[in-house]
Amino acid sequence: MIRLEAYGHSDVGLKRAGNEDSYYCSAEEGLAVVADGMGGHASGEVASALAVKIIRDRVLAAFGAGACSSGEELCGVLDSAIREANDSIFEKGGAAVKASRMGTTIAAFVFCGDSAAIAHVGDSRVYLLRDGVLHPLTQDHSLVNEQLKANLISVEEARTSIYRHIVTRALGMKKEV
């Protein structure tokens, strides 16, 4: 039997003045979405809030339509919702100078019946907690992770790289995600 617990909390941390995170977390609805607005980009908080709202609304609407009969359908609903969020953020970012190039990373988990699906874009991660041990289910879309996979740098070099926070994929940054 699968037991799902969901918690949400966001902290600005020690380095930033503002928080660009947004999340939605509901064990009852089997949905968790976390978005981290792109630090340094205009309107990251708008991008993260918009992404969470669109994904939440689309996934919950699909559940009402009975779309959770299989894991494949869950993946399709989540994929479609993320692409719609990307389109909306990309368009909104191009519509106003202040909001230009706004973006956000995203991590989402949806659970229905005996099926579950995860998705992520950027360096927001999804983990499985089993028997008190965290297991990563995603790999960061980051420059350093790409360098690691290509054996261009070591794990130790990755930990201290000046490029460790460069994200290679994010919602709203390009027309396609």
N, C-alpha and C positions, 0 to 999 in steps of 0.2 A: 504494500500500500504506500502511496506517495503522500507525504505530508508537506504542505506548502505553507511557509510563513513568509510574510513580506513586511519589511520595515523601510522607512525612508527618513533620511536626515541629510541636510546639506550644511556645510561650514565654509565660510569665506577663507579660512586659513590665515596665515601670518603675513603673506606677501602682497595680497590684493586688498584694495579698499572696498570693492563691490563684489557681489556674487552673481554669476551668470548661469547658475545651475537651475534646472527645473526637473521635477519628477512627479510621477504618478505611481502609486503603489497600492494594490488591493488584492489580498489573498482570496477574498470572496469572489472576485471577478476573474481571478487567475491572470492578472496582468501587472507587470512592473515595467516602467519606462524611465530611464535616466538620461538626461541631456546636459551636456556641459558646453555652454556658450563659449565660442572661441575667444579666449583672452587676447586682448590687443586689437581685436576686430570690432568695428562699430556695431552696436546693437546685438551683441552676443546673447544678452538676456532675452531679447525679443525672439531671436532665432530658437533658443532652447525652449521657451514657453510655447511657441507656435508648433514646434516639432512634437512636443509631448501632447498637446491638445489634439492635433490631427491624428496622431497614431492611436491615442486613447479612443477618440470618437470613432474612427474607422474600425478598429478591432472590436470594440463593444457593439457597434452596429452589426458587424458580421456575425457575432455570437447570437444576436437576436434573430438573425436570418438562418441560423442553423449551420453556419459554415465550419463548425468545429468537429465534423465527423471523422476527420483523419489528420494526421500530422502534416501530410502534404498540403491539405487545404489551409491549415494554420500557417504554414510557411508562406503560402501564396497571399494570404490576407496580410501578414506582417510585411512581406516584401512590397506589396502594393501600397500599404499605408506609409512606409518609409519613402518610397518613390514620390508619393503625393506630397509628403512633408518637404522633401528636397525641392520639388517644383515650386511650392509656395514660398519657401524661404529664398530660393534663387530669384524668383520674380519680385518679391518684396524688396530684396537687396538691390535690385537694379532699378527700382522705382523711385528711390529717394537717395540723394547724395549722402546724407548722414548714415543711412543704413547700408550703404554699398559694401559688398563683400562680407556681409554678416554670415556667420556660420555656427554650426554646433556639431559636436559628436553625439552619438546616440547608442544606447544599449537597451535592448528590450527582451522581455521574456513573456510568453503567453502559454497558458496551461488550460486544457479543456478535456474533460473525460480522461482517457488514457493517453492523450497526446500532448506534446509540448513542443515549442519552437523558440529559438533564440535568434537574434539578429544584432549586429552592431556595425557602426561606421565610425572610424576614428580610433581613439585610445580609451574610450569608456569600455570597461570590461564586464564580462559575465563570468561568475564563478558558481561552482556546485559545492555545497557544504555537505560532506558525507562522513559520518562517524568522527566528527570534530576536525576534519581536515578539509581545507579549501583546495579545490581543483579548478584551474583556469579552463574555461570552455572556449575562449576567444583569444585571438592574437592581435596585438595592436597594429593598426594601420599607421605606422610611423616610419620615419627615415631610418632610425636606429634599428628597428626590428627588421626592415628590409636589408640593411647592411649585415645584421647577424645571420639572417637566412642565407645570404650570399657568401658567408664566411669572409667578409671583408674586415670585420672587427671581432674582438673577443667579447665574452659576457662582461668581463671587468671593464673593458674600454666602453662598452655600452652604458654601464652604470655611471660613468663620469663624463660621457660625451656632451659637448656643448649643443649637440643636435638632438638630444634625447626627448625634447618636447615638440619636435617638428612633426606635425600630423600630415599624412599624405592623402587622407580622405576625410571629408566632412560633409554634412548636409549643407546645401546652400552655396557652396563654393564654385560648383560647376553645374552645367545643365543636366548632366548624367551623373549618377552616383553608383 
